[in-house]
Amino acid sequence: MKVIVDTAVWSLALRRRKGAAARAALELAELIREGRVELLGAIRQELLSGVRERSVFELLRERLRSFPDLPLVAEDYELAAEYFNTCRRRGIQGSNTDLLLCAAAQRRDLAILTTDEDFRHFARILPIRLLASRDR
């Protein structure tokens, strides 16, 4: 099964963190080896935004180009807006990007790999599936 990887995991992997964060980075590396990673354009944008050095930006951009963007359609954006409204009614805040990720994953029956606790809140009320890290 393919997996959409959230910005938080990519960031941890790119920064080579240790401890619990390292498990998520190892999971991402394994998913990449297995050819199971899906990338949203909005996540690409988040990863590239704020990179101060031009050379680092260009290197990261080149590496990310190995992952084509998952094509999104109007129904993805509509479902993301519906999810936003559902979460807000239940007192759960979410960013447009996070809820777009949830909508894209749900519509395609994809899992989500994230370390962002917001997704645990979303999963209580939205029909999304979070990927459990494999034991190492």
Legacy VTK file of the C-alpha trace (Angstrom):
# vtk DataFile Version 3.0
C-alpha trace
ASCII
DATASET POLYDATA
POINTS 136 float
0.000 0.000 0.000
1.185 3.509 -0.816
1.633 6.046 1.969
1.387 9.828 2.061
4.221 11.140 4.213
3.528 14.286 6.202
5.879 17.261 6.321
6.825 16.507 9.935
8.356 13.150 9.000
10.225 14.532 6.001
11.617 17.309 8.196
12.795 14.858 10.840
14.463 12.690 8.215
16.168 15.643 6.568
17.470 16.868 9.919
18.640 13.368 10.940
17.115 13.473 14.421
17.715 10.749 16.981
15.474 8.821 19.368
11.769 8.487 18.648
12.107 10.829 15.687
14.691 8.506 14.187
12.082 5.715 14.008
9.885 7.849 11.756
12.896 8.716 9.595
13.809 5.019 9.332
10.229 4.213 8.378
10.376 6.864 5.638
13.649 5.414 4.331
12.091 1.951 4.194
9.001 3.255 2.393
11.229 5.009 -0.142
13.163 1.773 -0.764
9.863 -0.039 -1.266
8.589 2.624 -3.693
5.544 3.326 -1.525
5.870 7.081 -0.884
3.336 9.572 -2.217
3.996 13.311 -2.063
1.528 16.179 -2.193
2.591 19.397 -3.889
1.630 21.317 -0.744
4.049 19.209 1.292
6.786 19.805 -1.292
6.121 23.530 -0.891
6.269 23.330 2.914
9.578 21.462 2.785
11.169 23.963 0.407
9.791 27.059 2.125
12.157 28.766 4.499
15.342 27.130 3.243
17.812 29.980 3.652
20.742 28.883 1.535
20.174 28.720 -2.204
22.481 25.699 -2.611
20.573 23.757 0.060
17.265 24.732 -1.556
18.446 23.505 -4.957
19.779 20.227 -3.535
16.553 19.545 -1.656
14.465 20.482 -4.696
16.429 18.033 -6.845
16.052 15.212 -4.322
12.330 15.815 -3.954
11.875 15.724 -7.721
12.356 11.955 -7.433
8.817 11.930 -6.031
6.116 13.074 -8.446
3.207 14.962 -6.939
0.073 12.971 -6.283
-2.453 14.483 -8.722
-5.308 16.176 -6.903
-8.783 16.913 -8.245
-11.675 19.137 -7.185
-13.157 16.359 -5.038
-9.981 16.293 -2.908
-10.307 19.987 -2.104
-14.042 19.699 -1.475
-13.542 16.783 0.914
-10.722 18.667 2.656
-13.098 21.595 3.236
-15.742 19.188 4.538
-13.151 17.657 6.884
-12.109 21.122 8.058
-15.717 21.974 8.902
-16.306 18.613 10.603
-13.210 19.014 12.750
-14.026 22.607 13.645
-17.563 21.624 14.721
-15.969 19.054 17.042
-13.489 21.570 18.472
-10.467 20.249 16.572
-8.278 22.716 14.697
-6.434 21.698 11.564
-4.518 23.378 8.788
-5.788 23.328 5.238
-2.723 21.342 4.172
-3.209 18.701 6.863
-6.864 18.243 5.987
-6.072 18.136 2.274
-3.601 15.359 3.067
-6.359 13.523 4.974
-8.810 13.922 2.096
-6.324 12.766 -0.546
-5.377 9.752 1.553
-8.959 8.758 2.303
-10.146 9.084 -1.299
-7.311 6.823 -2.493
-7.312 4.395 0.450
-3.768 5.430 1.427
-2.226 5.449 4.885
-0.599 8.529 6.416
2.837 8.518 8.054
3.187 11.373 10.517
4.542 12.302 13.914
2.117 15.237 14.208
-0.310 14.605 17.075
-3.007 16.605 15.254
-3.524 13.615 12.981
-4.365 11.420 15.985
-7.164 13.874 16.778
-8.331 13.852 13.145
-8.337 10.043 13.111
-10.839 9.962 15.983
-13.498 11.580 13.777
-12.338 11.207 10.170
-12.085 7.943 8.211
-8.299 8.108 7.810
-5.665 5.471 8.487
-2.397 6.295 10.206
0.558 4.063 9.456
1.958 2.308 12.486
5.753 2.148 12.457
7.219 -1.313 12.061
9.119 -2.743 14.979
12.838 -2.600 14.385
LINES 1 137
136 0 1 2 3 4 5 6 7 8 9 10 11 12 13 14 15 16 17 18 19 20 21 22 23 24 25 26 27 28 29 30 31 32 33 34 35 36 37 38 39 40 41 42 43 44 45 46 47 48 49 50 51 52 53 54 55 56 57 58 59 60 61 62 63 64 65 66 67 68 69 70 71 72 73 74 75 76 77 78 79 80 81 82 83 84 85 86 87 88 89 90 91 92 93 94 95 96 97 98 99 100 101 102 103 104 105 106 107 108 109 110 111 112 113 114 115 116 117 118 119 120 121 122 123 124 125 126 127 128 129 130 131 132 133 134 135
